[in-house]
Structures are given as C-alpha cells and as structure tokens.
C-alpha cells in the first residue's frame, strides 16, 4: 500500500489512544483534562470494546452547571458519557469518515471519532480537525475541493475560538460574585465576633446582590443548555401585554439607579390581551431592557407596543453605546461577546441575546435590530397575538 493510498483511510490518522474503564469516577477523568490542555477526548473502553466517549467541552460544561461536581463527581464516567459515539472501521475512506462526522447534530460535529479493527476492538481516536487538514492536503490538486476543505478548517477554528472565549467569559463572570460572597461572609463573621452588629445589614444587602448576580449567570447557562437540548417547555396562557410592559419598565428604572436616563412606555390605553408564555415574554423583555440599562449612561430608554394585523410589535430602543456595523451579524451568536474579556467594562456572559432570540423563535415570533454606534440601538420584536398551539 502506497503512502498516498494510506492517507485516504482513517487508520493511519489516529491522534490519541486515551481511554478509561466505564467505572472510572468522573472527577478522575476531569483531573486528566485539567492536567493536559492537549487532551480533547477520552474513550470509554470495557475489555477491548469501546462503549462511550467523553469530550473536554461537554464534561466541563456538565461539571460547571449548578452542583455539577456534587451531582456527578463521584459517579462512574459512563453515566455522563456519550454512549453512542460515531465509530468507524480503520479502513474507512477519509472522505466518507468526514461526511459521516459532519452529518451528526451540530453539538456533536466536532467530537472525536472512535476507530475500531475487524474485531470491533478499540484502536484509538480520530480528530475531526486533523482529518479535515489531511483531506485538504490530499486534495491539493483539486482547487474546488481544497477550498471546501479550507472552509471546513476555518469553521472549526472559529467554533473552537468562540467556545474558548465563552469559557473565559464565564470563568471571569463567575469569579467576581463568588469572591464577593466569600469576602462578605468573612467580614460578616468578623463583625459578629466583635459585636459590630450595625455593619451586618449593609453587608447582607451586598451579599444578596452578589448571590443574585451569580444565580443570573448560572440561569443563563442552564437556559441555553435546555434550549439546545430541546427541553425548554412553552406554557401558553392569556395575559395583558401592556401591563407586562409597564411592569418591565419599573424594573428597568430600578436597574438604572442614579443614571440620568428616562424610561418611557408607549402602549394602547386599553389592555392588549395576547395568548403566549408570559414568563418567557418577561424574560425576553428583561434581557433586552437590562442590556439597554447597562449600556445607556444618559438619555432615554423607550418601550413601544402596538398591534398590527393580528400580531403585536414591541420596540425597545435606547440612546446608549450602540453597536458597530461589523458586530451586528454576530450579535445573537451563542458563546459570543462584543467586548473582550480582558478589557470589557460591563458584566455578563454574552448569552442573553442568544437566549432571547431562541425564546422568541419558540413563541413563533421574530426579532431584528438596528443601531448607530455611539448613538443607540433599537430592537424590534414581533409576536403572534394568538398562539397556534
């Protein structure tokens, strides 16, 4: 067999042989990932047979969820593994293997692939990225195919960059409230020991504020996880949208504090009843209005509500920082923030608008945005007045 022929089969491209037995504890596998930045996946092998796969991104996402380490840390790794990973014979052609990998669900496309021999015994793991790079090299004489391969590599690199940035953002955002909670708890303990009871009230308020901030961050992460898994439920009922808008405006005034920013609400005089999920509509408004309050230092935040041809339109506009033209296209992208984690001045994981767009889509609506950098931003939401459910 020539080298050129070998390069077209996956057996010679095995990138790793890392594996553990199914009963290995989750925290032990996590320690392996923490100890090696180059380790991206571990196969679960019982005897010689592969029975599952654990990837770095998915395991860490599970463990960083609320009580993740407590819930899963001591359990066998097979309980959190993908028990139906893509498994390919060592003699499978490279182009076929890549096509099989890219036909998987979006969240699984770049997971490693298990390679087996004629006896279905575990041989090793394939990196999808390395396969695409190899395909690019093997098809160097075909410019069209080479461009396709390059595009796939670029797409992979962009996704990896976005996910790495997301982990950096979440780590940064979680650290601040956690450190504040620990520090305030220590100060309160000292105050109690020394009898300075008058200091407890202010510190308790700060402690509750930090805890609320932490809960909001975790809630956003869990909400996005539910949406991507298709487990977010929609509960329809009738309610007055105009009243809900006015309530949201009051919350926004509280968020603004002492900022010289007015909050205007323009709604029909009579109630505007719709059938939708009021909790999700409230979350949508909260996400948009909290962003407006965060990025508006002076001027006005406006909420406008009207009905058009059986659908309702809500516009949330502000006179805040605005968004650059080049950033508009990635505004609703998951794991994306427009500010760099090392220099940003505003808190947040960057998940709010992604969740907002998904919630609106679940309710049968749409969202659009227009913005002038330095002058302000306007979000327009359109929702059905009556649910078809």
C-alpha positions in Angstrom: 0.0 0.0 0.0 1.4 3.4 -1.0 1.6 6.4 1.3 -1.0 8.2 -0.9 -3.5 5.3 -0.6 -2.9 5.1 3.2 -3.7 8.8 3.6 -7.1 8.1 2.3 -8.0 5.7 5.1 -8.6 6.7 8.7 -6.5 4.0 10.4 -3.2 5.9 9.9 -4.6 9.1 11.3 -5.3 8.0 14.8 -4.5 11.0 17.0 -4.9 9.6 20.5 -5.4 6.2 22.3 -6.6 7.8 25.6 -9.2 5.5 27.3 -10.5 4.6 30.7 -12.8 1.9 32.0 -16.5 2.7 32.4 -16.4 2.7 36.2 -13.7 5.4 36.4 -15.0 8.3 38.5 -16.0 11.5 36.7 -13.7 13.7 38.9 -10.8 11.4 38.0 -11.4 12.0 34.3 -11.9 15.7 34.9 -8.4 15.8 36.6 -7.0 14.3 33.4 -8.4 17.1 31.3 -7.3 19.7 33.8 -3.8 18.3 33.7 -3.4 18.3 29.9 -4.5 21.2 27.7 -3.9 19.0 24.6 -6.3 16.2 25.8 -9.6 16.8 24.0 -11.4 13.5 24.5 -11.2 10.1 26.3 -12.8 6.9 25.0 -14.7 4.6 27.5 -13.4 1.1 26.9 -14.7 -2.1 28.6 -12.4 -5.0 27.9 -11.3 -4.2 24.3 -14.7 -2.8 23.2 -15.5 0.9 23.1 -18.7 1.8 24.9 -18.7 5.5 25.1 -16.8 8.9 24.6 -16.2 11.9 26.9 -15.1 15.2 25.4 -13.4 18.0 27.3 -16.0 20.7 26.4 -19.1 18.6 27.2 -17.7 17.2 30.5 -16.6 20.6 31.8 -19.9 22.1 30.8 -21.7 19.5 32.8 -19.5 19.9 35.8 -19.8 23.7 35.8 -23.5 23.6 35.9 -25.2 24.1 39.3 -23.9 21.5 41.8 -22.2 19.7 38.8 -19.3 18.3 40.8 -21.5 17.3 43.7 -24.0 15.6 41.4 -21.6 13.8 39.1 -18.1 13.9 40.5 -18.2 10.5 42.3 -20.3 8.7 39.6 -18.9 6.4 37.0 -17.8 8.3 33.9 -20.1 6.2 31.8 -23.1 8.0 33.3 -22.1 11.3 31.7 -20.5 9.8 28.5 -21.9 9.8 25.0 -22.8 6.1 24.8 -23.5 6.2 21.1 -20.4 7.9 19.6 -19.5 7.8 16.0 -17.5 4.6 15.5 -15.6 3.9 12.2 -13.6 1.0 10.9 -9.8 1.6 10.5 -10.1 1.0 6.7 -12.9 3.5 6.1 -12.1 6.1 3.5 -11.2 9.6 4.8 -13.8 11.5 2.8 -16.6 9.1 3.9 -15.5 9.5 7.6 -15.6 13.3 7.3 -19.0 13.2 5.7 -20.3 11.0 8.5 -18.9 13.3 11.1 -20.5 16.4 9.5 -23.9 14.7 9.3 -24.1 14.5 13.1 -26.1 17.0 15.2 -24.5 20.4 15.4 -23.4 19.9 19.0 -21.6 16.6 18.1 -20.0 17.5 14.7 -16.5 18.2 16.1 -16.5 15.4 18.7 -13.7 12.8 18.3 -14.4 9.6 16.4 -13.6 6.1 17.7 -11.6 3.8 15.4 -12.1 0.0 15.6 -10.5 -3.0 13.9 -12.0 -6.1 12.3 -12.9 -7.5 15.7 -14.6 -4.2 16.8 -11.8 -3.6 19.3 -10.8 -0.1 20.2 -7.8 1.2 18.3 -7.8 4.9 19.0 -9.5 8.3 18.5 -9.7 10.5 15.4 -9.6 14.3 15.5 -12.1 15.7 13.0 -9.9 18.8 12.6 -6.9 16.7 11.7 -8.9 14.7 9.3 -10.1 17.8 7.5 -6.5 19.1 7.4 -5.4 15.8 5.9 -8.2 15.9 3.4 -7.1 19.4 2.4 -3.5 18.1 1.8 -4.7 15.0 -0.1 -6.9 17.1 -2.4 -4.3 19.7 -3.1 -4.6 19.1 -6.9 -8.3 19.9 -6.9 -8.8 23.6 -6.2 -12.5 23.3 -5.6 -12.2 20.5 -3.1 -9.3 22.3 -1.5 -11.3 25.4 -0.9 -14.1 23.4 0.6 -11.6 21.7 3.0 -10.2 25.1 3.9 -13.6 26.5 4.7 -14.3 23.5 7.0 -11.0 24.1 8.8 -11.8 27.8 9.2 -15.3 26.9 10.5 -13.8 24.5 13.1 -11.2 27.1 14.2 -13.9 29.8 14.6 -16.1 27.5 16.7 -13.2 26.5 18.9 -12.2 30.1 19.4 -15.8 31.1 20.3 -16.1 28.3 22.8 -12.7 29.1 24.4 -13.8 32.7 24.6 -17.1 31.7 26.2 -15.3 29.6 28.9 -13.0 32.6 29.6 -16.0 34.9 29.9 -18.0 32.5 32.2 -14.9 31.9 34.4 -14.4 35.7 34.7 -18.1 36.3 35.4 -18.4 33.5 38.0 -15.2 34.5 39.8 -16.4 38.0 40.7 -19.6 37.2 42.5 -18.1 34.1 44.2 -15.2 36.1 45.5 -17.6 38.9 46.7 -19.8 36.3 48.5 -16.8 34.7 50.2 -15.3 38.1 51.2 -18.6 39.5 52.5 -19.2 36.3 54.5 -15.8 36.6 56.2 -16.4 40.3 57.0 -19.8 39.4 58.5 -18.3 36.7 60.6 -15.7 39.1 61.9 -18.4 41.7 62.7 -20.4 39.1 64.6 -17.3 38.0 66.6 -16.5 41.6 67.5 -20.1 42.7 68.2 -20.3 45.2 65.3 -23.9 44.2 64.5 -24.7 47.6 62.9 -22.4 46.6 59.9 -24.3 43.4 59.2 -27.3 45.0 57.4 -25.3 46.7 54.6 -23.0 43.7 54.1 -26.0 41.4 54.0 -27.6 43.5 51.2 -24.3 43.3 49.2 -24.1 39.6 49.8 -27.7 39.1 48.5 -26.9 41.2 45.5 -23.8 39.2 44.6 -25.7 35.9 45.1 -28.5 37.2 42.7 -25.8 38.1 40.1 -24.3 34.6 40.4 -27.8 33.0 40.1 -28.5 35.0 36.9 -25.3 33.8 35.3 -26.0 30.2 36.1 -29.6 30.6 35.0 -28.5 31.8 31.6 -26.1 28.9 31.1 -28.8 26.4 32.1 -31.4 28.1 29.9 -29.2 27.9 26.9 -28.5 24.2 27.7 -32.2 23.5 27.9 -32.9 25.3 24.6 -30.1 23.4 22.7 -31.4 20.1 24.2 -35.0 20.8 23.1 -36.2 20.6 26.7 -37.5 24.1 27.2 -41.2 24.0 27.6 -43.7 26.7 26.4 -46.8 27.2 28.6 -49.5 29.3 26.9 -52.0 31.5 28.7 -53.8 34.8 28.2 -52.4 38.0 29.7 -52.2 41.7 29.2 -49.1 42.6 27.3 -49.4 46.4 28.0 -49.4 45.7 31.8 -46.4 43.4 31.5 -44.5 46.1 29.5 -45.2 48.7 32.2 -44.0 46.3 35.0 -40.8 45.7 33.0 -40.3 49.4 32.7 -40.4 49.8 36.5 -37.8 47.1 36.9 -35.6 49.0 34.4 -35.9 52.2 36.4 -34.5 50.3 39.4 -31.6 48.9 37.3 -30.7 52.4 36.2 -30.2 53.6 39.7 -29.0 57.2 39.7 -28.2 57.3 36.0 -29.8 60.4 34.2 -31.9 58.1 31.9 -35.6 58.4 31.4 -37.8 55.3 30.8 -40.8 56.0 28.5 -43.6 53.5 27.8 -46.0 54.0 24.9 -48.8 51.4 24.9 -52.5 51.4 23.9 -54.8 52.9 26.5 -56.9 49.7 26.8 -55.4 46.3 27.7 -53.8 44.4 24.9 -54.6 40.7 25.6 -52.5 38.0 23.9 -52.1 34.2 24.3 -48.4 33.3 24.8 -46.0 32.3 27.5 -45.9 35.3 29.9 -42.8 34.0 31.8 -40.8 33.8 28.6 -42.0 37.1 27.3 -41.0 38.7 30.6 -37.5 37.1 30.3 -37.2 38.4 26.7 -38.1 42.0 27.9 -35.8 41.7 30.9 -32.8 40.6 28.8 -33.3 43.5 26.3 -34.0 46.1 29.0 -31.2 45.1 31.2 -28.8 45.5 28.2 -30.3 48.9 27.5 -29.8 49.9 31.1 -26.3 48.6 31.2 -25.1 50.4 28.0 -27.0 53.6 28.4 -25.3 56.3 30.6 -27.7 59.2 29.8 -30.7 60.0 27.7 -33.7 57.7 27.2 -34.9 54.1 27.0 -38.3 53.7 25.2 -40.7 50.8 25.0 -43.4 51.0 22.3 -46.2 48.5 21.9 -48.8 48.3 19.2 -50.9 45.7 17.3 -50.7 45.1 13.5 -52.8 42.5 11.6 -53.2 40.0 14.4 -49.6 40.3 15.6 -48.0 42.6 18.2 -44.9 44.6 17.8 -42.6 45.7 20.7 -39.8 48.1 20.1 -37.1 48.6 22.8 -34.8 51.5 21.9 -32.1 53.4 23.8 -29.6 56.3 23.4 -26.7 54.2 24.7 -23.4 53.0 23.4 -24.7 51.4 20.2 -23.3 48.6 18.1 -20.7 48.7 15.3 -21.8 47.6 11.9 -19.3 44.8 11.8 -20.7 43.4 15.1 -24.4 43.3 14.2 -24.1 40.0 12.3 -22.8 38.1 15.4 -24.9 39.8 18.0 -27.2 36.8 18.5 -24.4 34.1 18.2 -24.1 31.7 21.1 -20.9 32.0 23.2 -20.1 35.5 21.7 -19.5 38.8 23.5 -18.7 42.0 21.7 -16.3 43.1 24.5 -13.0 41.3 25.1 -12.9 39.6 28.5 -9.6 41.3 29.4 -10.8 44.8 28.7 -14.6 44.8 29.0 -16.3 47.3 31.3 -19.7 45.6 31.5 -20.6 42.4 33.2 -22.3 39.4 31.5 -21.7 36.1 29.8 -22.9 37.2 26.4 -25.7 34.6 26.4 -28.7 37.0 27.0 -29.4 37.9 23.4 -28.8 34.3 22.1 -31.4 33.1 24.7 -33.7 36.0 23.7 -33.7 35.1 20.0 -34.3 31.4 20.7 -37.2 32.2 23.1 -38.8 34.5 20.5 -38.5 31.8 17.9 -40.1 29.3 20.2 -43.1 31.6 20.6 -43.5 31.9 16.9 -42.0 35.4 16.6 -39.0 37.2 15.2 -36.5 39.9 16.3 -34.5 42.4 14.4 -32.0 45.1 15.4 -30.8 48.5 14.1 -28.1 50.5 15.7 -25.8 53.5 15.2 -22.6 53.3 17.1 -22.3 56.0 19.7 -26.0 57.0 19.4 -28.1 54.0 20.4 -29.8 50.7 19.5 -33.4 49.6 18.7 -34.7 46.0 18.9 -38.0 45.2 17.2 -39.9 42.1 18.4 -42.9 40.7 16.5 -45.1 38.0 18.2 -48.4 36.3 17.3 -51.3 37.7 19.3 -52.9 34.3 19.5 -50.9 31.1 19.8 -51.5 28.4 17.2 -50.8 25.7 19.9 
